[in-house]
Amino acid sequence: MAGGIYIARKQHDANANLICLEEWLSACSADPSLSVVNELSAVNPSTGEQEKVANKGCAFYMHPVQGSLYVFEYVHGKIAASYDQQIILKARELASRLGAILQDEQGLEIMA
């Protein structure tokens, strides 16, 4: 499987079960393995200039064994991350804490 995963609540009503930003930030604050950032920066490959983008709800997670850095991003009531086998356990832990499930890009629940 490639692509993205989402921490989301099962949808009965389009907006009723969304994860609110404050709820996500509270879950991040309670987890010492997550570092919330409100601004991302990167180098524009065309100009070489450093650019900054405001991004509330973005959290970095460093895998404790591999040392790989992962990003969880709050997007319209869901938490998005790139699919990687190493992040699944952390994503499941966060989903459980938020009363949510893991979904793939098509909205299907990820069971394994």
Contacts in CASP RR format, 6 or more apart in sequence:
PFRMAT RR
TARGET T0000
AUTHOR 0000-0000-0000
METHOD contacts of the structure
MODEL  1
MAGGIYIARKQHDANANLICLEEWLSACSADPSLSVVNELSAVNPSTGEQ
EKVANKGCAFYMHPVQGSLYVFEYVHGKIAASYDQQIILKARELASRLGA
ILQDEQGLEIMA
1 83 0 8 1.000
1 104 0 8 1.000
2 83 0 8 1.000
3 82 0 8 1.000
3 83 0 8 1.000
3 104 0 8 1.000
3 105 0 8 1.000
4 80 0 8 1.000
4 81 0 8 1.000
4 82 0 8 1.000
4 83 0 8 1.000
4 104 0 8 1.000
4 105 0 8 1.000
5 80 0 8 1.000
5 81 0 8 1.000
5 82 0 8 1.000
5 83 0 8 1.000
5 87 0 8 1.000
5 88 0 8 1.000
5 91 0 8 1.000
5 102 0 8 1.000
5 103 0 8 1.000
5 104 0 8 1.000
5 110 0 8 1.000
6 78 0 8 1.000
6 79 0 8 1.000
6 80 0 8 1.000
6 81 0 8 1.000
6 102 0 8 1.000
6 103 0 8 1.000
6 104 0 8 1.000
6 105 0 8 1.000
6 107 0 8 1.000
7 19 0 8 1.000
7 72 0 8 1.000
7 78 0 8 1.000
7 79 0 8 1.000
7 81 0 8 1.000
7 91 0 8 1.000
7 94 0 8 1.000
7 95 0 8 1.000
7 98 0 8 1.000
7 100 0 8 1.000
7 101 0 8 1.000
7 102 0 8 1.000
7 103 0 8 1.000
8 19 0 8 1.000
8 77 0 8 1.000
8 78 0 8 1.000
8 79 0 8 1.000
8 100 0 8 1.000
8 101 0 8 1.000
8 103 0 8 1.000
8 107 0 8 1.000
9 17 0 8 1.000
9 18 0 8 1.000
9 19 0 8 1.000
9 98 0 8 1.000
9 99 0 8 1.000
9 100 0 8 1.000
9 101 0 8 1.000
10 17 0 8 1.000
10 101 0 8 1.000
11 17 0 8 1.000
18 76 0 8 1.000
18 77 0 8 1.000
18 78 0 8 1.000
19 74 0 8 1.000
19 77 0 8 1.000
19 78 0 8 1.000
19 79 0 8 1.000
19 98 0 8 1.000
19 100 0 8 1.000
20 77 0 8 1.000
21 56 0 8 1.000
21 57 0 8 1.000
21 74 0 8 1.000
21 77 0 8 1.000
23 98 0 8 1.000
24 57 0 8 1.000
24 74 0 8 1.000
24 79 0 8 1.000
24 98 0 8 1.000
25 36 0 8 1.000
25 57 0 8 1.000
27 94 0 8 1.000
27 97 0 8 1.000
27 98 0 8 1.000
28 34 0 8 1.000
28 36 0 8 1.000
28 57 0 8 1.000
28 59 0 8 1.000
29 36 0 8 1.000
30 97 0 8 1.000
31 94 0 8 1.000
31 97 0 8 1.000
33 61 0 8 1.000
33 62 0 8 1.000
33 64 0 8 1.000
33 90 0 8 1.000
34 59 0 8 1.000
34 60 0 8 1.000
34 61 0 8 1.000
34 72 0 8 1.000
35 59 0 8 1.000
35 60 0 8 1.000
35 61 0 8 1.000
36 57 0 8 1.000
36 58 0 8 1.000
36 59 0 8 1.000
37 55 0 8 1.000
37 58 0 8 1.000
37 59 0 8 1.000
37 60 0 8 1.000
38 54 0 8 1.000
38 55 0 8 1.000
38 56 0 8 1.000
38 57 0 8 1.000
38 58 0 8 1.000
39 52 0 8 1.000
39 53 0 8 1.000
39 54 0 8 1.000
39 55 0 8 1.000
40 52 0 8 1.000
40 53 0 8 1.000
40 55 0 8 1.000
40 58 0 8 1.000
41 50 0 8 1.000
41 51 0 8 1.000
41 52 0 8 1.000
41 53 0 8 1.000
42 50 0 8 1.000
42 51 0 8 1.000
42 53 0 8 1.000
43 49 0 8 1.000
43 50 0 8 1.000
43 51 0 8 1.000
44 50 0 8 1.000
44 51 0 8 1.000
55 73 0 8 1.000
56 74 0 8 1.000
57 73 0 8 1.000
57 74 0 8 1.000
58 71 0 8 1.000
58 72 0 8 1.000
58 73 0 8 1.000
58 74 0 8 1.000
59 71 0 8 1.000
59 72 0 8 1.000
59 73 0 8 1.000
60 69 0 8 1.000
60 70 0 8 1.000
60 71 0 8 1.000
60 72 0 8 1.000
61 69 0 8 1.000
61 70 0 8 1.000
61 71 0 8 1.000
61 72 0 8 1.000
61 87 0 8 1.000
61 90 0 8 1.000
62 68 0 8 1.000
62 69 0 8 1.000
62 70 0 8 1.000
63 69 0 8 1.000
63 70 0 8 1.000
63 86 0 8 1.000
63 87 0 8 1.000
63 90 0 8 1.000
66 86 0 8 1.000
68 84 0 8 1.000
68 86 0 8 1.000
70 81 0 8 1.000
70 82 0 8 1.000
70 84 0 8 1.000
70 86 0 8 1.000
70 87 0 8 1.000
70 90 0 8 1.000
71 81 0 8 1.000
71 82 0 8 1.000
72 79 0 8 1.000
72 80 0 8 1.000
72 81 0 8 1.000
72 91 0 8 1.000
72 94 0 8 1.000
73 79 0 8 1.000
73 80 0 8 1.000
73 81 0 8 1.000
74 80 0 8 1.000
78 103 0 8 1.000
79 91 0 8 1.000
79 94 0 8 1.000
79 98 0 8 1.000
79 100 0 8 1.000
81 87 0 8 1.000
81 91 0 8 1.000
83 104 0 8 1.000
88 102 0 8 1.000
88 110 0 8 1.000
91 102 0 8 1.000
92 102 0 8 1.000
95 101 0 8 1.000
95 102 0 8 1.000
101 109 0 8 1.000
101 110 0 8 1.000
102 109 0 8 1.000
102 110 0 8 1.000
103 109 0 8 1.000
103 110 0 8 1.000
104 110 0 8 1.000
END
